[in-house]
Amino acid sequence: MRTKSNTIHWAESRSLTQTTDYRIHTFISSTDSGIDKVDKLKLFRDTTIAPTKSIIIEQFPNVGCVIIPLVGGLEIKKNETTIFIEPGQYYLQSRSAKQSFLVQNPYETEHINFLEVCFDCAFKKHFTTGNFNLEDKLNGLVELETLLSPKIYLGKFTARRELLINFEEITNVYFFVISGSFELNGMLLQNRDSASFMMVESLDFESLSPESIVMLVIE
């Protein structure tokens, strides 16, 4: 494989912002000096919200934001609209102007956990929700139908299942382990570890746990 560069983001090295209401682990930030300026992926966060609490998410202009619940459902409140999504669903919004929206934990006793993926987006105004089912394509990848670039894929794998992806053209890839463990291009990645690859021609990974779940962002 020919690569321009790659970076491993270990789970224990994530930056942490924590209050009594929420906990945010940031893997990639738009202020990171190591992020290539031509890379569309600008922000990747893993957020946990305490019962009945909420967090305001600030969204920058010309940036698309995808919210993917992992544990529990959540309410997204914007202006007078409230949208509820749960695991197996996602929410996408983009806009040319800066805006903010609130994410609320509707449960009285349970924490919720979700991923936030933000990237450069050409759409001036776009809102959508969607569904996905990882069981329907076990040991493969399911694309979130956002109609945007970069593409976001999720996959659930049983132990010792390997997948080789040959890209039609050289591309950038972000690989995030939601749960379980994977061997990726000879590297071991476990729960919440991730890796960024610049200018890759292919990607080869193997699941090492009985129920391993991964997310890929492919530009």
C-alpha positions in Angstrom: 0.0 0.0 0.0 1.2 3.5 -0.9 0.5 6.1 1.8 1.2 9.8 2.2 1.0 9.5 6.0 -1.0 7.8 8.8 -1.7 8.6 12.4 -2.9 6.4 15.2 -5.3 7.9 17.7 -5.1 5.8 20.9 -8.2 5.8 23.1 -6.2 6.8 26.2 -4.7 9.8 24.3 -8.0 11.5 23.5 -8.7 14.9 24.8 -11.4 15.0 27.5 -13.9 17.7 28.4 -16.1 16.7 31.4 -18.7 18.2 33.6 -21.5 16.8 35.8 -23.8 16.9 32.7 -21.6 15.3 30.0 -18.3 13.8 29.0 -16.7 14.5 25.5 -13.8 12.6 24.1 -12.3 14.4 21.0 -10.3 12.4 18.6 -9.9 14.9 15.7 -10.3 18.6 16.1 -10.1 21.3 13.4 -7.3 22.9 15.4 -5.1 19.8 15.4 -1.8 20.7 13.8 -1.5 17.2 12.3 -4.6 17.4 10.2 -4.0 18.0 6.5 -5.7 21.2 5.4 -7.2 19.4 2.4 -8.7 16.7 4.6 -12.5 17.1 4.7 -13.0 15.5 8.1 -12.7 18.3 10.6 -14.1 17.0 13.9 -14.8 13.6 15.5 -16.2 13.4 19.0 -17.5 10.7 21.3 -20.0 12.2 23.7 -21.8 10.8 26.8 -24.7 12.7 28.4 -26.0 12.2 31.9 -29.7 11.4 32.6 -32.1 14.4 31.8 -29.1 16.6 30.8 -28.2 18.2 27.5 -25.4 19.8 25.5 -25.3 22.6 23.0 -23.4 21.8 19.8 -22.0 24.7 17.9 -21.8 24.0 14.1 -19.5 26.1 11.9 -20.5 27.4 8.5 -20.3 25.1 5.5 -19.8 22.1 7.8 -22.0 19.0 7.7 -22.6 17.3 11.1 -23.7 13.7 11.5 -25.0 12.4 14.9 -25.0 8.6 15.4 -26.4 7.2 18.7 -24.6 4.2 20.1 -26.3 3.8 23.5 -29.8 5.0 24.1 -31.9 7.4 22.1 -31.5 11.2 22.1 -33.5 14.3 21.3 -32.2 16.9 18.9 -33.8 20.3 19.4 -33.5 23.1 16.9 -35.7 26.1 16.9 -39.2 24.7 17.5 -38.4 21.3 16.2 -37.6 18.2 18.2 -36.2 15.0 16.5 -35.8 11.7 18.3 -33.2 9.2 17.0 -31.9 6.0 18.5 -29.3 3.3 17.7 -29.8 2.2 14.1 -30.6 5.7 13.0 -28.6 8.9 12.3 -29.2 12.6 11.9 -27.4 14.9 9.4 -27.6 18.6 9.1 -25.5 21.2 7.2 -25.9 24.9 6.6 -23.9 27.8 5.1 -24.3 29.9 8.2 -23.1 29.2 11.8 -25.7 27.6 14.0 -26.2 25.7 17.1 -28.6 22.9 18.3 -29.3 21.1 21.5 -28.9 17.4 22.2 -31.0 16.2 25.1 -30.9 12.9 27.1 -34.6 12.1 27.6 -34.0 9.3 30.1 -34.3 9.8 33.9 -31.8 7.2 34.9 -29.7 6.1 31.9 -26.7 7.7 30.2 -26.6 8.0 26.5 -23.7 7.9 24.1 -23.3 9.1 20.5 -20.7 10.0 17.9 -20.4 13.3 16.2 -18.7 13.5 12.8 -18.2 16.9 11.1 -16.8 17.6 7.7 -16.6 20.2 4.9 -19.9 20.3 3.1 -20.9 22.0 -0.1 -24.7 21.9 0.7 -25.9 25.3 1.9 -28.9 23.8 3.8 -29.6 20.1 4.2 -31.4 18.1 7.0 -32.2 14.4 7.0 -32.5 11.3 9.2 -31.9 7.8 8.1 -31.8 4.1 9.3 -29.2 1.4 9.0 -29.1 -2.3 10.1 -25.7 -3.9 10.7 -27.2 -7.3 11.1 -28.5 -7.3 7.6 -25.0 -7.1 6.3 -23.0 -8.9 8.9 -19.2 -9.0 8.2 -19.6 -6.2 5.7 -20.0 -2.5 5.6 -23.3 -0.5 5.5 -23.2 3.0 4.0 -25.1 5.8 5.6 -27.2 7.3 2.8 -26.3 11.0 3.5 -25.8 11.8 -0.3 -22.7 13.7 0.8 -18.9 13.3 0.6 -17.1 12.0 2.5 -18.9 8.6 2.8 -19.6 7.1 6.2 -19.8 3.3 6.7 -20.4 1.1 9.7 -19.9 -2.6 10.0 -20.4 -5.4 12.5 -18.0 -8.4 12.3 -17.7 -11.8 13.9 -14.3 -13.1 15.0 -11.6 -13.7 12.4 -13.4 -12.1 9.5 -11.2 -10.2 7.1 -12.1 -7.5 4.6 -9.9 -6.0 1.9 -11.0 -2.7 0.3 -9.4 -1.6 -3.0 -10.3 2.0 -3.7 -10.9 3.2 -7.3 -8.6 6.1 -6.7 -6.2 7.3 -4.0 -8.2 8.5 -1.0 -8.2 9.5 2.7 -9.7 7.1 5.3 -10.5 7.4 9.0 -11.0 4.1 10.8 -12.7 4.1 14.2 -13.2 1.0 16.4 -16.6 1.4 18.2 -16.3 -1.9 20.0 -14.1 -5.0 19.9 -10.7 -5.2 18.2 -9.3 -5.2 14.7 -5.9 -5.8 13.1 -5.6 -3.0 10.5 -2.7 -3.0 8.1 -0.7 -4.9 10.6 -1.7 -2.7 13.6 -3.8 -3.7 16.6 -6.7 -1.3 17.3 -9.1 -1.9 20.2 -12.1 -0.2 21.8 -12.3 3.5 20.8 -8.9 3.4 19.1 -8.7 5.0 15.6 -6.4 5.7 12.7 -6.2 8.3 10.0 -4.7 7.3 6.5 -3.8 9.9 3.9 -3.5 8.9 0.2 -4.2 5.2 0.4 -5.0 2.8 -2.4 -6.4 0.0 -0.2 -7.3 -1.0 3.3 -7.0 -4.5 4.8 -8.5 -5.3 8.3 -9.5 -8.3 10.3 -11.8 -8.5 13.3 -10.4 -10.2 16.3 -13.4 -10.2 18.7 -16.8 -12.1 18.4 -18.7 -8.8 18.0 -16.5 -6.0 16.6 -18.1 -2.9 15.3 -16.2 -0.3 13.2 -16.9 3.0 11.5 -15.1 4.3 8.4 -15.1 7.8 7.0 -13.9 7.6 3.4 -13.2 10.8 1.3 
